[in-house]
Amino acid sequence: MGLTRCGRIVKYVMFSLNFLMFLSGCALLGYGGYIKNNKEPPLFRILTIILDYVHLSFPWLLIMTAIVCILVSFLGCCGALKKIRGMLTMHFLLLVALFIGVIVSGVLSFQYKQTIESAIVLQLESSLNSSYGMDDYVTKTWDTLQSTLHCCGVEGGENSSFSWSYYKTSTTWFLNQRTGPVRYVPDSCCRYPRDLYNLTNCVGLRDRSGRLAPAGGPPVLPTMQNDQLFTQGCWTVLLSLLRNKIWMGMVLITVSSSFMLIGMILSVCLCKRIEEQIYEEDEERFQNYTEIS
């Protein structure tokens, strides 16, 4: 005697969802392996300067997440097709652990938001202070970040000592300029780096009034505005973008949690159907044995 019609529906729905999860895990595993051996993807380079040691931990985090997804989906697929309660039980327990992990991570991230942001800002300051102009990888990453987000420096607006003026006040890159005209910001902080006149105005080599903007700040006086220079700090711009797109993260967390809940419910339902099937088969065998006897 097989599963009832309802049981078969649960079985194939559960298999389909876990098969999709298996494909997602394989894709994530491939991407994790790719960035582990290739340090050039822009997202990876940006994370390198935002989080310390990310070049070691981030690829492995993706790989471990992919392995967990593949394991959970394997247990779900095989448990559903072969009707093995042990596999379904493990599938349920792993989903419960993942669900709790997602909820706890979300709560802790919200609770320690300020601490996390402060740690990121300190890491950005450290990276820009000691590595920009010294480390080609970090320099290229900062240039990509600044030219893409139209930002300059770490955080704050045009009058902040941690935005564009941070290069002049705190970086080894500025102090090590020994040959040629001194630049107060790199070319990646400029709106038109390919235009020589605009570029020289931007980086502080000269301006129309001879005040060498942005060399004269901070603060930036109304008469010293430099319309060729990105004056917002990169973390300020990035944080604004993240806050505007926070709904995407909430949707992702909600969808992931919903799929986990659905998976747990399907596991329990299928286990119950299998248990009922085994009970009915045992009862039928017992009746047949009784009739034969």
C-alpha positions as CSV (number, residue, x, y, z in Angstrom):
1,M,0.0,0.0,0.0
2,G,1.5,3.4,-1.0
3,L,0.9,6.9,0.2
4,T,-2.5,8.4,-0.2
5,R,-3.1,11.1,-2.9
6,C,-2.5,13.9,-0.3
7,G,0.7,12.1,0.8
8,R,2.0,11.9,-2.8
9,I,1.3,15.6,-3.3
10,V,3.3,16.4,-0.2
11,K,6.1,14.1,-1.3
12,Y,6.5,15.7,-4.7
13,V,6.1,19.2,-3.5
14,M,8.8,18.6,-0.9
15,F,11.1,17.0,-3.5
16,S,10.6,19.9,-5.9
17,L,11.5,22.5,-3.3
18,N,14.5,20.6,-2.1
19,F,15.7,20.1,-5.7
20,L,15.6,23.9,-6.2
21,M,17.5,24.3,-3.0
22,F,20.1,21.7,-4.2
23,L,20.6,23.7,-7.5
24,S,21.0,26.9,-5.5
25,G,23.6,25.3,-3.3
26,C,25.5,24.0,-6.3
27,A,25.5,27.5,-7.8
28,L,26.7,29.1,-4.5
29,L,29.4,26.4,-4.2
30,G,30.6,27.3,-7.7
31,Y,30.7,31.0,-6.9
32,G,32.5,30.4,-3.6
33,G,35.1,28.4,-5.4
34,Y,35.5,31.0,-8.1
35,I,36.1,33.9,-5.8
36,K,38.4,31.8,-3.6
37,N,40.7,31.4,-6.6
38,N,40.0,34.8,-8.2
39,K,40.3,37.9,-6.1
40,E,39.1,40.3,-8.8
41,P,35.2,40.4,-8.5
42,P,34.3,44.0,-7.4
43,L,32.1,42.8,-4.6
44,F,34.9,40.7,-3.1
45,R,37.4,43.6,-3.4
46,I,35.1,46.0,-1.7
47,L,34.4,43.6,1.1
48,T,38.1,43.2,1.5
49,I,38.5,46.8,2.6
50,I,35.3,46.8,4.6
51,L,35.9,43.7,6.7
52,D,39.3,42.6,8.0
53,Y,40.5,39.2,6.7
54,V,37.5,38.8,4.5
55,H,39.8,37.5,1.7
56,L,40.2,34.4,3.9
57,S,36.8,34.0,5.4
58,F,34.2,35.2,2.9
59,P,34.8,32.4,0.2
60,W,34.8,29.7,2.9
61,L,31.6,31.2,4.3
62,L,29.9,30.8,0.9
63,I,31.3,27.3,0.5
64,M,30.1,26.2,3.9
65,T,26.7,27.7,3.3
66,A,26.5,25.9,0.0
67,I,27.5,22.6,1.6
68,V,24.8,23.0,4.3
69,C,22.2,23.8,1.6
70,I,23.2,20.7,-0.5
71,L,23.1,18.5,2.6
72,V,19.7,19.7,3.7
73,S,18.3,19.4,0.1
74,F,19.8,15.9,-0.3
75,L,18.2,14.7,2.9
76,G,14.9,16.2,1.9
77,C,15.0,14.8,-1.7
78,C,16.1,11.3,-0.7
79,G,13.9,11.2,2.4
80,A,10.8,12.2,0.3
81,L,11.5,9.8,-2.6
82,K,12.6,6.8,-0.5
83,K,10.2,7.6,2.3
84,I,12.9,7.3,5.0
85,R,11.8,8.8,8.2
86,G,15.4,9.2,9.6
87,M,16.4,11.4,6.7
88,L,13.2,13.4,7.0
89,T,13.9,13.9,10.7
90,M,17.4,15.1,10.1
91,H,16.1,17.4,7.3
92,F,13.6,18.9,9.8
93,L,16.2,19.4,12.6
94,L,18.7,21.1,10.2
95,L,15.9,23.4,9.0
96,V,15.0,24.3,12.6
97,A,18.7,25.1,13.3
98,L,19.0,27.2,10.1
99,F,15.7,29.0,10.9
100,I,16.9,29.8,14.5
101,G,20.2,31.0,13.1
102,V,18.6,33.4,10.6
103,I,16.3,34.9,13.3
104,V,19.1,35.2,15.9
105,S,21.5,36.8,13.3
106,G,18.8,39.3,12.3
107,V,18.1,40.3,16.0
108,L,21.8,40.6,16.8
109,S,22.5,42.6,13.7
110,F,19.8,45.0,14.6
111,Q,20.8,45.2,18.3
112,Y,24.5,45.8,17.6
113,K,24.0,47.9,14.4
114,Q,26.0,50.8,15.8
115,T,28.9,48.6,17.0
116,I,29.1,47.0,13.6
117,E,29.0,50.3,11.7
118,S,31.8,51.7,14.0
119,A,33.9,48.6,13.4
120,I,33.5,49.0,9.6
121,V,34.4,52.7,9.7
122,L,37.5,51.9,11.7
123,Q,38.5,49.3,9.2
124,L,38.0,51.7,6.3
125,E,40.0,54.3,8.0
126,S,42.8,51.9,8.7
127,S,42.8,50.6,5.1
128,L,42.8,54.1,3.6
129,N,45.4,55.4,6.1
130,S,48.1,52.8,5.8
131,S,47.4,50.8,2.6
132,Y,46.2,53.2,-0.1
133,G,49.0,53.9,-2.5
134,M,51.1,51.2,-0.8
135,D,49.1,48.1,-1.7
136,D,48.1,47.9,-5.3
137,Y,45.1,45.6,-4.5
138,V,43.7,48.0,-1.9
139,T,44.4,51.0,-4.0
140,K,42.6,49.6,-7.0
141,T,39.7,48.6,-4.8
142,W,39.3,52.1,-3.3
143,D,39.6,53.7,-6.8
144,T,36.8,51.4,-8.0
145,L,34.6,52.2,-5.0
146,Q,35.1,55.9,-5.2
147,S,34.6,56.2,-9.0
148,T,31.5,53.9,-8.9
149,L,29.8,55.5,-5.9
150,H,30.9,59.0,-6.6
151,C,32.5,59.3,-3.1
152,C,35.8,60.2,-1.6
153,G,37.3,59.2,1.7
154,V,35.6,57.3,4.5
155,E,32.5,59.1,5.8
156,G,30.7,62.4,6.3
157,G,30.0,65.3,4.0
158,E,32.1,68.1,2.5
159,N,33.0,69.6,5.8
160,S,34.0,66.3,7.5
161,S,37.6,65.6,8.3
162,F,36.9,62.0,7.4
163,S,35.7,62.4,3.8
164,W,37.8,63.8,1.0
165,S,40.1,65.7,3.4
166,Y,41.1,62.5,5.1
167,Y,43.7,61.9,2.3
168,K,45.4,65.1,3.2
169,T,45.3,64.8,6.9
170,S,45.8,61.2,7.6
171,T,47.0,59.0,4.8
172,T,50.5,57.7,4.0
173,W,49.7,58.2,0.4
174,F,49.7,62.0,0.8
175,L,52.9,62.0,2.9
176,N,54.8,59.9,0.4
177,Q,54.3,62.3,-2.6
178,R,57.9,63.4,-3.1
179,T,58.0,63.9,-6.8
180,G,55.9,66.2,-9.0
181,P,53.0,68.4,-8.0
182,V,51.2,67.4,-4.8
183,R,47.7,65.9,-5.2
184,Y,45.4,66.3,-2.2
185,V,43.0,63.6,-3.4
186,P,43.4,60.8,-6.0
187,D,42.0,60.9,-9.5
188,S,39.2,58.5,-8.5
189,C,37.6,61.3,-6.4
190,C,37.1,63.5,-9.4
191,R,34.0,63.7,-11.7
192,Y,36.0,64.1,-14.9
193,P,39.4,62.4,-14.3
194,R,40.1,62.2,-18.1
195,D,39.8,66.0,-18.5
196,L,43.1,67.6,-17.6
197,Y,41.8,71.0,-16.6
198,N,39.0,69.6,-14.5
199,L,41.3,67.1,-13.0
200,T,43.8,69.6,-11.9
201,N,41.1,71.7,-10.3
202,C,39.7,68.6,-8.5
203,V,42.9,67.2,-7.0
204,G,44.1,70.6,-5.8
205,L,46.9,71.4,-8.3
206,R,45.3,74.7,-9.2
207,D,42.0,76.4,-9.5
208,R,40.8,79.6,-11.2
209,S,41.3,81.7,-8.1
210,G,44.6,80.1,-7.2
211,R,43.4,78.8,-3.8
212,L,44.4,75.3,-4.6
213,A,41.1,73.7,-3.7
214,P,40.6,71.2,-2.1
215,A,43.8,72.0,-0.3
216,G,42.2,74.7,1.8
217,G,39.9,72.6,3.8
218,P,38.3,71.5,6.0
219,P,36.0,73.2,6.5
220,V,35.1,74.2,3.0
221,L,34.0,77.8,2.8
222,P,31.3,78.9,0.4
223,T,33.9,80.6,-1.8
224,M,36.0,77.4,-2.0
225,Q,33.5,75.0,-3.4
226,N,34.9,72.4,-5.8
227,D,32.3,71.1,-8.2
228,Q,34.8,68.6,-9.7
229,L,35.3,66.8,-6.4
230,F,33.2,64.0,-4.8
231,T,32.8,65.3,-1.3
232,Q,30.7,62.6,0.4
233,G,32.5,59.8,2.2
234,C,32.2,56.3,0.7
235,W,30.6,54.7,3.8
236,T,28.1,57.5,4.0
237,V,27.0,56.9,0.4
238,L,27.1,53.2,0.8
239,L,25.1,53.3,4.0
240,S,22.5,55.5,2.3
241,L,22.2,53.0,-0.6
242,L,21.8,50.1,1.8
243,R,19.1,51.9,3.8
244,N,17.2,52.6,0.6
245,K,17.4,49.0,-0.4
246,I,16.8,47.5,3.1
247,W,13.4,46.2,1.9
248,M,15.3,43.8,-0.4
249,G,17.0,42.3,2.5
250,M,13.8,42.0,4.5
251,V,12.1,40.3,1.5
252,L,15.0,37.9,1.2
253,I,15.0,37.0,4.9
254,T,11.2,36.7,4.8
255,V,11.2,34.4,1.7
256,S,14.1,32.3,3.1
257,S,12.3,31.9,6.5
258,S,9.0,31.0,4.8
259,F,10.7,28.3,2.7
260,M,12.3,26.9,5.9
261,L,8.9,26.9,7.6
262,I,7.3,25.2,4.6
263,G,10.1,22.6,4.5
264,M,9.6,21.9,8.2
265,I,5.8,21.5,7.9
266,L,6.2,19.2,4.8
267,S,8.8,17.1,6.7
268,V,6.4,16.6,9.6
269,C,3.4,15.9,7.3
270,L,5.3,13.4,5.2
271,C,6.7,11.7,8.3
272,K,3.2,11.4,9.7
273,R,1.9,10.0,6.3
274,I,4.8,7.4,6.2
275,E,4.0,6.4,9.8
276,E,0.4,5.9,9.0
277,Q,1.3,3.9,5.9
278,I,3.6,1.6,7.9
279,Y,0.9,1.2,10.6
280,E,-1.7,0.3,7.9
281,E,0.6,-2.1,6.2
282,D,1.4,-3.8,9.5
283,E,-2.3,-4.0,10.4
284,E,-3.0,-5.5,6.9
285,R,-0.3,-8.1,7.3
286,F,-1.5,-8.9,10.8
287,Q,-5.1,-9.4,9.4
288,N,-3.8,-11.6,6.6
289,Y,-1.8,-13.7,9.0
290,T,-4.8,-14.1,11.2
291,E,-7.0,-15.2,8.3
292,I,-4.4,-17.7,7.2
293,S,-4.1,-19.1,10.7
